[in-house]
Amino acid sequence: MAGVTIEEMGMQFVSACMKIYWSSCWYPLLFAVGLLCTLIWGRRRSSRIFIGYTFFLLLTVYNPLVVKYLISKAKFENEYYRFIWILPVIPAVAYYGVRLVTVIRWKWLRPIMAVLVAAALIVLGNPLDGVVTNFAKAENIYKVPDDLRAICDVIHQNQENEAPRAVFDNDLNSIVRQYDASIRLVISRNASLYRAGSTAVGKYNENGSFYKKQKALLDVVEYHIHEDKEGFINALKKTKTDFVIVKTDGGDHEFLTECGCELLAQTGSYYVYKYNG
């Protein structure tokens, strides 16, 4: 996880990742209480599955010794947080909540208990506005910006290959293939994160050919740096780029045309260029 390394944390790496991942959410505590109740009073096979599952995880991917000596060797340190996903906290808390309601014999009390359980889940969880910001209503049924749909239409109207290769900025690069999987992305997600200063994707050889090409493209489409014309042209050629998409408020038309890019269309907030190099 970002900012947490096995080298620095040692045997505390697992607990440190857990604290960062769950933050102020109390669901893991509810999960632990449910497990304890299952051990003491649980008779149903359906509830005991959480015991065996969690015990297996504690012996393997949550075992500090295994993590320190095997995960680090496998170079899976940056992706370790994905193991936290497999801990069945959410389904178990939901299960225990339902059991708490249904165990009451007096049916007239069950609605009251259901309200109390729901209130506890709301109070002890993470408020949504603290997790997701900048809420916006979806522009269409595809849940992607209308700009992106228009850009894809322009690309397909002018493509020469079955799988056109395109350079997008960060806003579109992460979602374009959710809408159109036929378009190939030139910008690597990890290279983009690294260029932005992220430490969660490991280290790149900044003098290596791959990263130099990625940086040259990102400098133009993401950071609006129009200084290295030769590097940009070389990156377009080496990556076999077909289309370059830049924002209207950050693109340098003269620079792009001098690099061999032909303006095809404007779609809302973006210009779509075709590279003819």
Secondary structure by P-SEA (a helix, b strand, c coil): cccccccccccaaaaaaaaaaacccaaaaaaaaaaaaaaccccccccaaaaaaaaaaaaccccccccccccccccccccccccccccaaaaaaaaaaaaaaaccccccaaaaaaaaaaaaaaaacccccccccccccccccccccaaaaaaaaaaaacccccccccccccccccccccccccccccccaaaaaaaaccccccccccccaaaaaaaaaaacccccccccaaaaaaaaaaacccbbbbbcccccaaaaaaabbbbccccccbbbbbbcc
